[in-house]
Amino acid sequence: MADPATPHTRIAGLILAGGQGSRMQHQDKGLVELNGEPMVAHVARRLAPQVGRVIISANRHLDRYAQYGQVVADGEPELGAFQGPLVGIAAGLAAAAAEHDDWLVVTPCDTPFLPDDLAARLIAAAASADAPLAHAVAGGQQHSACMALRTTLLPALLEYLRAGDRKVGLWQARMGGVEARFDDTPDAFMNVNTAEELAAAAQYASRHATAAAPAAK
């Protein structure tokens, strides 16, 4: 396995933006604004310093997503649209493998408070266990869509998808994936799926921005 200190230039980041947004009136969640910016902007700002480049898997508004990274179409024509995160991951793996990246670090577009060391910790967990992938766990909750995986897993993933399977956790288990613990930062994986969760995320962001601001003289 690669050393956890694999150069950033050999690590690609993938933001998954191909969901239907069914719990947000079918809005394109990555473009829903959080405190004046699309959620994808928050995610890209946190992910970009940790990787060599950012890839975004999307199936609509591709021109708008292109502001934040290399855009790839979500999945292959034979698999269809809105087929779940693994189809978007397959597209990201193909793009990363084409550039000879060793690792792909994946996150959804609706997780705007990602840890600053997400990539390093995921890759370290996988490498230390001699595993091809690792996914995040925080406070006892699985965050399977937040993962780092070897780009060499692309053929195995395509085989799984073409057989009709779509479950993320099942595929990770079959590939020998391991957990990466983030119990020290459980709020970093706050997921925004509804209008109520968006309001809570806005309040959380405002509180932390206030706490981080320098005290007035």
C-alpha distance (Angstrom), angle and dihedral (degrees) to the residues before:
residue distance angle dihedral
M1 . . .
A2 3.78 . .
D3 3.74 120.0 .
P4 3.84 111.2 -100.6
A5 3.81 86.7 -118.7
T6 3.83 91.9 68.2
P7 3.82 105.8 154.5
H8 3.80 114.9 -97.5
T9 3.79 88.6 -119.9
R10 3.81 89.0 68.4
I11 3.80 93.4 50.0
A12 3.80 121.4 77.9
G13 3.79 124.5 -165.4
L14 3.81 122.7 -140.8
I15 3.80 125.8 -159.9
L16 3.79 112.5 -162.7
A17 3.81 109.6 -140.0
G18 3.79 102.3 155.1
G19 3.80 101.8 99.8
Q20 3.79 126.5 121.0
G21 3.82 96.0 -125.2
S22 3.80 88.5 -136.8
R23 3.81 93.3 165.1
M24 3.82 91.9 49.7
Q25 3.81 99.5 53.3
H26 3.82 89.5 -85.3
Q27 3.78 92.5 -66.3
D28 3.79 118.4 159.3
K29 3.80 94.7 -102.1
G30 3.77 96.4 -156.6
L31 3.80 88.9 61.8
V32 3.80 96.4 45.0
E33 3.79 107.2 113.6
L34 3.79 122.8 -114.5
N35 3.81 112.6 -172.5
G36 3.80 92.4 -19.8
E37 3.80 99.0 -44.5
P38 3.81 133.6 85.1
M39 3.79 111.6 -100.9
V40 3.79 89.8 -119.4
A41 3.82 88.5 62.7
H42 3.81 91.1 56.5
V43 3.80 91.5 48.6
A44 3.81 94.7 45.4
R45 3.80 92.2 49.3
R46 3.80 90.9 56.0
L47 3.79 96.8 40.0
A48 3.82 101.4 42.6
P49 3.84 97.9 70.5
Q50 3.82 89.8 53.1
V51 3.81 97.9 54.6
G52 3.78 141.1 42.5
R53 3.79 94.0 -114.4
V54 3.79 140.8 -10.0
I55 3.80 124.4 -117.8
I56 3.80 122.2 -169.2
S57 3.79 121.5 -156.7
A58 3.81 109.7 -154.0
N59 3.79 140.5 150.0
R60 3.81 101.2 -159.1
H61 3.82 137.6 31.9
L62 3.80 90.0 25.2
D63 3.80 92.2 163.1
R64 3.79 92.2 58.1
Y65 3.79 93.1 48.2
A66 3.81 89.9 51.3
Q67 3.82 88.1 76.7
Y68 3.79 89.2 71.0
G69 3.81 105.2 40.0
Q70 3.78 148.0 -41.9
V71 3.80 107.6 -38.2
V72 3.80 121.4 -143.3
A73 3.78 126.6 -177.0
D74 3.79 112.9 -103.5
G75 3.80 105.9 -105.4
E76 3.78 136.7 -34.0
P77 3.84 124.3 -57.7
E78 3.81 91.1 -113.7
L79 3.81 91.2 58.1
G80 3.80 97.3 49.6
A81 3.80 131.7 -140.6
F82 3.81 127.6 -60.3
Q83 3.80 93.3 22.6
G84 3.79 97.5 143.2
P85 3.80 136.1 -91.3
L86 3.80 97.4 -60.1
V87 3.80 91.0 66.0
G88 3.80 89.8 54.2
I89 3.80 90.0 46.3
A90 3.80 89.7 53.6
A91 3.81 89.3 55.6
G92 3.79 90.5 48.5
L93 3.80 92.7 47.8
A94 3.80 90.6 52.1
A95 3.80 91.4 51.7
A96 3.81 92.4 46.1
A97 3.80 93.7 46.6
A98 3.81 90.4 50.8
E99 3.82 88.0 60.2
H100 3.83 92.4 45.5
D101 3.79 94.8 -113.0
D102 3.81 115.0 163.5
W103 3.80 98.3 -152.1
L104 3.78 138.3 30.4
V105 3.82 117.5 -155.5
V106 3.80 110.4 -157.8
T107 3.79 132.3 -160.6
P108 3.83 134.3 161.7
C109 3.80 119.4 -110.9
D110 3.82 90.6 -120.2
T111 3.82 98.3 62.1
P112 3.82 100.0 85.6
F113 3.82 100.8 168.2
L114 3.79 101.0 59.0
P115 3.82 119.0 165.3
D116 3.79 115.4 -96.4
D117 3.81 88.8 -128.7
L118 3.81 97.7 44.7
A119 3.81 95.5 120.4
A120 3.80 95.8 44.8
R121 3.79 94.4 48.9
L122 3.80 95.6 44.8
I123 3.80 93.1 48.9
A124 3.81 92.1 44.3
A125 3.81 91.0 52.4
A126 3.79 91.7 50.9
A127 3.79 94.7 43.9
S128 3.79 94.7 47.2
A129 3.82 90.1 53.4
D130 3.82 92.9 42.3
A131 3.81 86.6 -121.7
P132 3.81 127.8 145.2
L133 3.80 94.0 -132.4
A134 3.79 144.4 15.3
H135 3.79 131.3 -165.1
A136 3.78 131.4 -159.9
V137 3.81 126.1 -97.4
A138 3.81 121.6 -177.7
G139 3.77 129.0 175.3
G140 3.78 91.4 -9.4
Q141 3.81 92.8 -54.9
Q142 3.79 122.2 119.4
H143 3.80 116.6 -130.6
S144 3.77 97.4 -172.1
A145 3.80 95.9 168.4
C146 3.81 90.0 60.5
M147 3.79 101.0 76.6
A148 3.79 147.3 131.3
L149 3.76 117.3 -137.2
R150 3.77 139.4 174.4
T151 3.80 113.8 -102.4
T152 3.83 87.4 -133.8
L153 3.82 87.4 74.3
L154 3.81 92.0 75.9
P155 3.84 97.0 97.1
A156 3.80 92.0 48.4
L157 3.81 91.2 48.7
L158 3.80 93.3 49.6
E159 3.80 90.2 49.6
Y160 3.81 89.9 51.8
L161 3.81 92.5 48.8
R162 3.80 94.7 46.1
A163 3.80 88.6 53.7
G164 3.80 87.1 61.6
D165 3.80 99.9 -105.7
R166 3.80 120.8 134.8
K167 3.84 106.2 166.1
V168 3.79 110.8 122.8
G169 3.80 97.7 -158.9
L170 3.79 93.5 48.4
W171 3.79 92.6 52.7
Q172 3.81 92.1 46.4
A173 3.80 90.6 51.9
R174 3.80 91.8 48.6
M175 3.80 90.2 52.1
G176 3.81 92.0 51.0
G177 3.78 95.6 -108.4
V178 3.80 121.1 177.6
E179 3.80 136.0 -153.2
A180 3.79 125.4 -102.4
R181 3.79 111.0 -155.4
F182 3.80 119.7 -133.4
D183 3.81 98.2 167.2
D184 3.82 89.7 137.1
T185 3.83 91.6 62.2
P186 3.84 108.2 34.5
D187 3.83 92.9 149.0
A188 3.80 90.1 59.6
F189 3.79 89.4 77.3
M190 3.80 96.2 53.2
N191 3.79 104.3 148.9
V192 3.82 122.8 -148.6
N193 3.80 111.7 -149.2
T194 3.81 103.8 138.2
A195 3.79 139.7 37.4
E196 3.80 88.8 -105.8
E197 3.81 91.8 53.3
L198 3.81 89.5 48.1
A199 3.81 90.3 55.2
A200 3.81 90.6 48.0
A201 3.82 90.4 49.5
A202 3.80 90.7 51.2
Q203 3.80 90.5 52.5
Y204 3.81 91.0 47.0
A205 3.81 91.8 50.3
S206 3.81 92.0 48.2
R207 3.81 92.8 49.6
H208 3.78 92.3 50.3
A209 3.80 93.4 44.6
T210 3.79 89.0 53.5
A211 3.79 91.8 47.7
A212 3.81 91.6 49.7
A213 3.80 94.9 47.5
P214 3.85 116.2 102.1
A215 3.78 115.0 -104.6
A216 3.78 114.5 -98.9
K217 3.81 115.7 -107.2
